[in-house]
Amino acid sequence: MLAKFQDKLNVKIVIWTTILGGFFSSMVKWGSEVNTPPRAPGDMVPPAANIDAWLGWLGVNSHSLDYVYNGNNVWGLVSLYHWGFSFVFAFVYVVIAMYWPQIRAWYGAFYGIIITVIMHYFFIPLFGFRMVGVNKDITGWPWNLTWYEHFSELAGHIWWAMCIEICLIAVLAHFGRPIKGDFTMSHSPRALR
């Protein structure tokens, strides 16, 4: 299974796709939430809730790195959180694609749908990081969410994952690897001649 990581070029493909895909996809996801906000004003923001729950004991909270830019308050730590997850999920995408190219279906949209279902419809409500409105008694399971949130999260994750795929295609083209199917060339290049 680790044979594909013994090829130095495969490692470069993973690293460069993680860097480019993580950077650009985080901008796309964030931009999609500006145009189609997933939550109403006052609703719990899952990244902020995660930070407060996991780092609160260290005296760190979701507003620890807030700053003002052009007269606007910006949640600095929540921004870093979003960026970090984009890099992690870009890495996960390219590694899965090495072993299971079908994850790249519909130019990565399939991956975006899977992430929405796993994270937003299962793990986030399971851990209690999404409540509906100001009512702390209603957990954010899919059937309790608004149409607006469903659309925003699903569309945002599809665009985000497609951005990672576009970065993967660019990296594969740069390194002269096939942009479809098995790009790892785990077999001898001489066998292709």
C-alpha positions, 0 to 999 in steps of 0.5 A: 500500500505504501508503494505509491509513496516510494515514488518521489514524484507521487510525494511531490504531487501530494505536497503541491496539491495539498498546498495549492488545493488547500490555499485556493479551496479555502478562499472558494469555500469562504467566498461561497459563505459570503454569498450564501451564508449558511446560518442566520445571524445569532446562530452557533458557528461550528468552527467557533464552537469547536475552538471554544470547546477544544481550546478553552482550557488553554485560555484560547477562544474563538475571538483570541486572534480577532483583528480589525480590517478596514473597519470590519471585525475579522475572526482570526482564529476561525479563519485559521481553522477554516484554512487548516481544514482546507489543507487537511482535506486537500491532503486527504483528497489527493491521497484517496485519489491515489488509491481510489480514483473514483473519488474524483467523480464529477471533477471532485464534486463527489468528494464535496458531497461526501464531506458535507454528509460526513461532517455537517450531517453527522459529526458536527451535530453528533458532537453538539457543535451545531444548534438551531438558532438560539435554541440550544435544545435543538441539535443541527441534524439535517432534518432540523436545518433550513433549506438555506443551510443545506444549499450553502453547505452542499454548494460550498463544499462542491465548489471547494472540492472542485477547486482542489480537483482543479489544483490536482489537475494542474499539478499532474499536468505540470509533472507530466502525469495522466490527469485521469485515472491512475496518475501514480504511475506505480508501474514501470514507465517502460511498460507504457512504451 
